[in-house]
Amino acid sequence: MEGGKNELRSEGRKKAWNNVENMVECRGEGMDGDSYCFGVDVDADDGMRQPLLLLKRDKNTTSQIAVVGANLCPIESLDYEIVENDLLKEDWRSMDRVQIFHYVVLKWTLALMIGLGTGIVGFFNNLAVENIAGFKLLLTSNLMLERRYFQAFAAYAGCNLILAVAASALCTYIGPAAAGSADAKLDELKHDIECWHLKLIFGSILGVSAGFVVGKEGPMVHTGACIANLLGQGGSRKYHLTWRSLRYFKNDRDRRDLITCGAAAGVAAAFRAPVGGVLFALEEVASWWRSALLWRTFFTTAVVAVVLRAFIEYCRSGKCGLFGNGGLIMFDLSSSMTTYSSSDLVAVIVLGTIGGVFGSLYNFFVDKIVRTYSIVNERGTIFKILLTVTISLLTSCCSYGLPWLASCTPCPTDIQEQCPKIGRSGNFKSFQCPPGHYNDLASLFLNTNDDAIRNLFSGGTDNEFYISTLFIFFTSVYFLGLVTYGIAVPSGLFIPVILAGASYGRIVGTLLGPVTDLNAGLFALLGAASFLGGTMRMTVSVCVILLELTNDLLMLPLVMLVLLISKTVADCFNKGVYDQLVKMKGLPYLEAHAEPYMRHLVAGDVVSGPLVNFSGVEKVGNIVHALKVTGHNGFPVVNEPPFSNAPELVGLVLRSHLIILLHGKKFTKERVPTGVTDVLRRFGAFDFAKAGSGKGMKLEDLHILEEEMELYVDLYPITNKSPYTVVETMSLAKAAVLFRDLGLRHLLVVPKTPGRHPIVGILTRHDFMREHVIGLFPHFKSCKQVTFK
């Protein structure tokens, strides 16, 4: 009789697992298994777990792959929540004051190292760009002075082509994750993607030097985040570079904070704007913020500023080649008169409105162009390089050919600057003009992007550029910035947007010159602000960055006004460019607000099946089988008789912790708890820490013998006994806000009424995705997405 019951139990368990396999068979083994949930019932007679309400919900069908760099990869969320299991509690109890002090000091030391590293990289980035681009422009200028125009174009286009091919080949063959805008890759960094930091640095130098309408601020942000990520890994077991002192940071929570510091340092290095870097991290990078992180981020950016100032002072003596006062786009407008009247405010309102329209249109075209380029890039690496070559030739033809359309202008007599300028930079480029004359369009095209912005921002030069010149330059830069984005070159969007906005603002300032007190240079600044607000949709950080760039606090009210207007206008048409790119890549990004239709649903409405849970003391074979047939990264642990009078939720255990526990083979023949003391004899708390660069132990590394499959293992010591839970009747809108604000990966849904299985399901970020919710409730499809900022 007993044998028949065991046989029936075995058949029932196999049947239950077959149901699980059928529900998850389409899930890739390496993918994030966070999109699952519904209950598993326990038969009181034989302990067999059956899927609960199996027919109520299918599995979550939202995409669990995304574009990472240039590749299509599985994605998974990170574990920002502290896993409060018995092992961690025992470890923290054993720590003395010296260890705690060491941990705190190490945080500030890493912040210092991030600032030093990012500042040094930022300086040498600018040093290399100024010297490489300067050599190219000097060669072109010397050939032009000798009236060897064809040779000048060949030298200019040839240098650009060589630099472009080198940058593209570097990104395509060695570091594909470095290509494109680095600002939009910060979410990828939070998915523990390996950083191609060295390739990114050299690719950025080559790409900017090649004359593309791109900026180096995006790669600098990415580089700062990469430096922080590498330091926060605590070393690498793969390369035997593990530093024991950094073991405290082998968790996603501390790494996230370090990456935030690195991103802020990147902005500070690119714009020499430490406060703007902090606000950029707060407004655009971090989805979770606290005061301690604010202090460390501010300290990191301050270190960057000190490092950059020290190197720049050294270079003022002329020991850095062609790198002098420029290169860090510091535009000093403090000497400009910034008195304004009510009529100027009207002009600023019009400027902001049109800038918002142009900014939203820019985002629209970026979306279309990137989607088109993705079709080309899918055909192989050679097509990526050919696309880069095409854009390089187009840029060279525009930069060298369009200045021939401009007429020569006599040099002003009331200026102190040399005219025409002989050399690589300056406001007054000679180009093909006779002595005593300059070509205003060449002054913008045949310069680095930083120097072109400096020329547009310059005050007291209202009559330097013809209105036709500004129209040609604005149209060209707007177009080239669009077609350049998406090629296989590290790039940033700030500089192209500032260039287009400054030229547009200068046009408005030239037209309104007779009726306004503001000079054309200040209008260029406001135009750049309007374009930044219309494309990036950032306000506070952009405002402070621009003020730190221009050193003009009197412009604060106007910059604030134009940013608010442009952002408000642009929000009426589409989302910010970074939000569009994150969505295009397929990353499951959660907005800070809940969608309106979520208020009509409850948490229990969107959980999906099947749910696989374990007992506190579980059979090894069941765990191995669950890990093989599912991609789930978290499993509920439920107490059952005889360990409790009725089924009750114990907590949540992570997939990575299960693999490490199984690898230790602390198994028992009897189904009894062994306790945390026994586990501590075999493991330490840091054995369960996350390995650097995702090089942790995998399921394939386990070698479980057949006879060990029938043994038991105690899961209580590694189970998080205080997971976040919500009742199944909670509003989905509230659950979404709670999930995002706390930076969760799993949110357990429990039943409202007693007598049922202790867990209804688990909510993950994929369950809050619009595609999943609309798939379950198609009648909400007509609901318009609303953006609250």
Secondary structure by P-SEA (a helix, b strand, c coil): caaaaaaaaaaaaaaaaaaaaaaccccccccccccbbbbbbbcccccccccccccccccccccccccccccbbbbbbccccccccaaaaaaaaaccaaaaaaaaaaaaaaaaaaaaaaaaaaaaaaaaaaaaaaaaaaaaaaaaaacaaaaaaaaaaaaaaaaaaaaaaaaaccccccccccccaaaaaaaccccaaaaaaaaaaaaaaacccccaaaaaaaaaaaaaaaaacccccccccccccccccccaaaaaaaaaaaaaaaaaaacccaaaaaaaaaccccccccaaaaaaaaaaaaaaaaaaaaaaaaaccccccccccccccccccccccccccaaaaaaaaaaaaaaaaaaaaaaaaaaaaaaaaaaaaaccaaaaaaaaaaaaaaaaaaaccccccbbbbcccccccccccccccccccccccccccccccccccccccaaaaaaaaacccccccccaaaaaaaaaaaaaaaaaaccccccccaaaaaaaaaaaaaaaaaaaacccccccaaaaaaaaaaaaaaacccccaaaaaaaaaaaccccaaaaaaaaaaaaaaaaaaccccaaaaaaaaaccccccccccccccccccccccccbbbbbcccccaaaaaaaaaaccccbbbbbbcccccccccccbbbbaaaaaaaaaacccccccccccaaaaaaccccccccccccccccccccccccccccccccccccccccccccccccccaaaaaaaaaaacccbbbbbbcccccccccbbbccccccaaaaaaaccccccbbbbbcc
